Amino acid sequence: MATRFRSKAGIEDRAISRGKGCYVGQEVIVRVQDRGHGRVARRLVGLTLSADAPVPGRDATIRAGEKEIGRVTSAAWSPSLLRPAALGYVHRDFVAPGTAVSIEASGDATVAALPFLT
């Protein structure tokens, strides 16, 4: 039975093949699958903020309480959500949609499922 690999970006179902020949990154994939049991330290998540919050900057710190759990990779005002939305890598213990976090200089945020849906 094949080990299910959970990539940081959540694209494993369409981007990873165990049957393919050699490819760039294969050694890292095998290491995570076989030695790490599919667990990665951080995962890509969506983050939504309140409508009046400023859009976070790139590399803004993401926190859960006093603990630093990740960084924002990109953010923008979302016209479909009518609020700022961001992407960031956070520690695997904080990836569940609905998890409350805070973002440096922007305030409270909530982990959201990807893709962002209105």
C-alpha positions as CSV (number, residue, x, y, z in Angstrom):
1,M,0.0,0.0,0.0
2,A,1.4,3.4,-1.0
3,T,2.0,6.0,1.7
4,R,-0.1,9.1,1.1
5,F,2.1,12.1,0.7
6,R,0.8,15.5,1.9
7,S,2.8,18.3,0.3
8,K,3.2,21.7,1.7
9,A,1.1,23.2,-1.0
10,G,-1.6,20.5,-1.1
11,I,-1.1,19.5,-4.8
12,E,0.1,16.0,-4.3
13,D,-2.8,14.3,-6.1
14,R,-2.0,16.0,-9.4
15,A,1.8,16.6,-9.1
16,I,3.4,13.5,-7.7
17,S,4.0,10.1,-9.4
18,R,5.7,7.1,-7.8
19,G,5.8,5.3,-11.1
20,K,7.5,7.9,-13.1
21,G,11.3,7.8,-13.8
22,C,13.7,10.3,-12.3
23,Y,12.6,13.9,-11.9
24,V,13.8,17.0,-10.1
25,G,12.8,16.8,-6.4
26,Q,12.2,13.1,-6.4
27,E,14.7,12.5,-3.5
28,V,12.9,15.0,-1.3
29,I,9.5,13.5,-2.1
30,V,10.7,10.0,-1.2
31,R,12.3,11.2,2.0
32,V,9.0,12.8,3.2
33,Q,7.0,9.8,2.1
34,D,9.2,7.1,3.5
35,R,10.9,8.6,6.4
36,G,8.5,11.4,7.5
37,H,5.4,9.2,7.0
38,G,3.9,12.0,4.8
39,R,4.1,14.7,7.4
40,V,5.6,18.1,6.6
41,A,6.4,20.8,9.1
42,R,4.3,23.5,7.3
43,R,1.4,23.7,5.0
44,L,0.0,26.3,2.6
45,V,-3.3,27.7,3.9
46,G,-5.7,30.5,3.0
47,L,-6.3,33.2,5.5
48,T,-9.2,35.7,5.7
49,L,-9.2,38.9,7.7
50,S,-12.0,41.3,8.7
51,A,-13.2,43.7,6.0
52,D,-11.6,46.7,7.7
53,A,-8.2,45.1,8.3
54,P,-5.2,46.3,6.3
55,V,-3.9,43.9,3.7
56,P,-0.9,42.1,5.3
57,G,2.5,42.5,3.8
58,R,4.6,39.7,2.3
59,D,6.5,37.8,5.1
60,A,4.3,39.2,7.8
61,T,4.4,36.9,10.9
62,I,1.5,34.6,11.5
63,R,0.9,33.8,15.2
64,A,-1.3,31.7,17.4
65,G,-1.3,33.4,20.8
66,E,2.4,34.3,21.4
67,K,3.7,31.5,19.2
68,E,5.1,32.3,15.7
69,I,3.5,29.6,13.5
70,G,4.3,30.9,10.0
71,R,4.6,33.7,7.4
72,V,2.4,35.3,4.8
73,T,3.5,34.5,1.2
74,S,1.0,36.8,-0.6
75,A,-2.1,38.9,0.1
76,A,-4.6,41.1,-1.6
77,W,-8.0,42.7,-1.2
78,S,-10.5,40.1,-2.5
79,P,-13.4,41.7,-4.3
80,S,-15.4,38.4,-4.2
81,L,-14.9,37.9,-0.4
82,L,-15.1,41.7,0.3
83,R,-12.2,41.4,2.6
84,P,-8.4,40.9,2.6
85,A,-7.3,37.4,1.8
86,A,-3.8,35.9,2.1
87,L,-1.8,32.7,1.6
88,G,0.7,31.6,4.0
89,Y,2.7,28.6,5.3
90,V,1.8,27.7,8.8
91,H,2.8,24.9,11.2
92,R,0.9,21.7,10.6
93,D,-0.9,22.0,14.0
94,F,-2.8,25.1,12.8
95,V,-4.0,24.2,9.4
96,A,-7.6,23.3,10.1
97,P,-10.2,25.7,8.5
98,G,-11.6,28.0,11.2
99,T,-8.5,28.2,13.3
100,A,-8.0,31.6,14.8
101,V,-4.6,33.3,14.2
102,S,-3.3,36.8,14.0
103,I,-1.1,38.4,11.4
104,E,1.5,41.1,12.1
105,A,0.2,44.6,11.5
106,S,-3.2,43.3,10.3
107,G,-4.8,41.7,13.3
108,D,-7.1,38.7,13.7
109,A,-7.4,36.2,10.8
110,T,-9.0,32.9,10.2
111,V,-7.6,29.9,8.4
112,A,-9.8,29.2,5.4
113,A,-10.1,26.2,3.1
114,L,-8.6,26.6,-0.4
115,P,-9.6,27.5,-2.9
116,F,-11.3,30.6,-1.5
117,L,-15.1,30.3,-2.2
118,T,-17.7,33.0,-1.8
